[in-house]
Amino acid sequence: MKLLERSSPRFIRGFFTLVALIVILLTGMNFLDVMIYKATSNDQCGWLERRDGKPGALIVDVVPGGVTDRAGVRNGDILLAINGKTFTHPFQAMNIINPLPPGTFVTYLIERDGEQFEAQVEILKVINVQYVAFFLLGMTFLFVGYVVVMTRPQGRVQRSFGIFTLFCMLSFGLMSVSINPNQDPWWKFYPLALSIGFSRAVAPAVFVLFFLTFPFRHRIAEKRWFVWTLIGLGLLVTGTLFFGLGSSLPQPVVQVMAMVPLLSFVTGLFIFIHSYFKHVEKEKREQLRPILISIVIGISVFAYIVVLNAADPFVLFTKPFLLTPTVLIALVPAAFGYSIFRYRLMDIDLLLKRSLIYGAVTASIAAIYIVTVYGIGSLIAYFLGTEENRTLNIVALVIIAFAVDPLKRRFQEWVDRIFYQERYNYHAALREFSQELPRLMNLEQILHSLVNTISSVMHLEKVAVTLCDVQEGCYTISKGLDQRCCQFEEASNGLLALLRNSRAPQYVGLLATDSESIRIHEDDKQKILEAGIVLVVPMVLKDRLIGLIAVGPKRSEKVYSQEDIDLLSTVGSQAAVAIENARLHRSEIERQKIEEELALARRIQQGLLPDASPVIEGLDITGVSIPALTVGGDYFDFIQLGPKKVLVVVADVSGKGMSAALYMSKVQGMIQLAAHMYDSPQEILVHVNRRIYDGIERKSFITMILAMFDLEKREVKICRAGHNKALIASNGSLEYLQAEGIGLGLERGPVFESRLQEVRRSLNEGDLFVFYTDGLTEAMNPLHEQFGEEAVRHVVASRRSLNAQQLQHSIITAVEEFRGPAEPHDDLTLVVAKAR
């Protein structure tokens, strides 16, 4: 079912046609065997096992005037042998006479009152009325199901009904079988045997599940455990019968197991009756009443068959006329077809009548054409006296055919126009729309043209075209439809996802009566129902969904035909190209402007960063900032406060791109000003936080770490405002700095100042300080694994003997190797300082 949901209408029709032909071929071979080639022989009496357990059979139910009666055999006689062949069970006797052709006389060895005599009995063939009735039941169902699927191949209910009818044909067409591995060729035996096993295993589940979903969908049909339980029971019964395990079971149990498909079908009929009275609304019961009546008749026929066979197991041989009422079970599929086409139960528009009339008219035109050509040719030949010159006759016929053909073609076109006027209107509309599109460069003009074309040509009051874009969201132009109800959210189980996966039109007109006709989430269902949308057609370009066309019902209240859907798909495809071109044109202009602006912003931003590392005696220091985009929100700076004093700044503005870059520029100016006003990193951060709190959006903030190196005092003061912990190597140890602090711009003053903690450390030769932003530790590889703090620690520990520039290069290289082909998702800034 999932495969068919994602397939095109053409594939579904072809697939169903192929499967239907295979099923008809298999059941047809079986029908010929049962009714003709291997028809059961009949001598118009019954055979029972002897009560004394001896070989032979007890003759009962001899038909008066029948072939056995005319041979002088009576009820109570013992049949000992047939044509000299003895047997121990009546089944073996049947195997003796079944291969014989009808009309053959066989010799029965009869024992009566202790005396034996021979009787010549004529062999007849059984007309298995019961099997014919079941075969007719399956064939009628398959015919109705085929028409339903061909008319509406993408409907979920229609496909379910089609599958149901396939199993009806397979199960009932193989209800009586006559296959033998010793007699039948392999190409016949194995397909039939596999088909019998498959149908008996799966058909019970299919029958029950269909009636649990039609005409009302019961919740238990959605439970996987229930579905697998039904399939498991079918497999268990089939395995028991096919692998000989049933020989140890009582015969009544085996007979019941063999009838499981039939019993499950009858169970489904009872489920339909329950649903009809319990769940179907009263105003809709009239549409289902023919099916209900036929089901009551069908169940009565099934009961009649069971009672009749129980009362007289030889009724097929002795009173076959009593089985004639079984053909009434064919009323069940006939009633299904009547209700489906009369009341459009499954949204089927019955076009058969128009098609038949069209076919008859076309055939008449062809016949008139042939008669006209031949008649005129004959008249010319007669008057010219050229009856005997065949070559001249042929030439005359060809000339006349060419002369009359234009008239015939014009008349045929006139007939086509009468029967399929919509097709001509659609072609004309497509030509006009195709000519108009190249002149439209504005996106809104294209959408308005599309809506107006569809509305006018198809006579629709409700039309909407919605463009769906992940970045730009949904944009809708509509006529007669609320735009809010035509805009659908991106969701894994939403309408957009369904259209994107199937790339095929979705008929949603049954949602009001069958909420499970398509599987989408409730929000989208409510929008569709509220707007009155009945058909949604995807607009696909190069396997990419760019939008959808949603339409309401036709003014004529007719169902959308395949021609309608083809028109919508074609118009949508043409518009999709124009829409994409308009978008690309607009995007290209905007992209060029943005690229120019970003290039300028990058040059400005790079100019704000230190162009070289400061030269301070006793300190080796270097830094780098790599934006994820053209511009970024990371920032580092070296602010020299004296010959032997420098302030190192590393900051990260939340987010990235242009907005983060602007905030970074603002913060940089504040830090450079405050650095010359205050003597400690803590005081600098307190001052900047107060200044920036009122000028930053509440959803934004800045993390920062300041390190003030004083080489004259041989000390460093570090203060951290919510930033990544600095990695410090000193006296052989390697640890992350433990200091409190929250980000800038999150709180005006008291909380920020109380949480801020400044750390003072002495500077010794070889002490190493690594400051960075989270773009380093959170760098991801294609498997979405992060580089992490431990990896940074490992690189620093293994290469701490290098100078600052070499260590920085090693860290950046390690990150790039870890990330591989994955794109950077955040800005990366790194500053390395080493005392010497």
Summary of the structure (lengths in Angstrom):
residues: 836
radius of gyration: 43.5
end to end distance: 73.4
largest distance: 140.4
contacts: 2664
relative contact order: 0.05
helix: 55%
strand: 17%
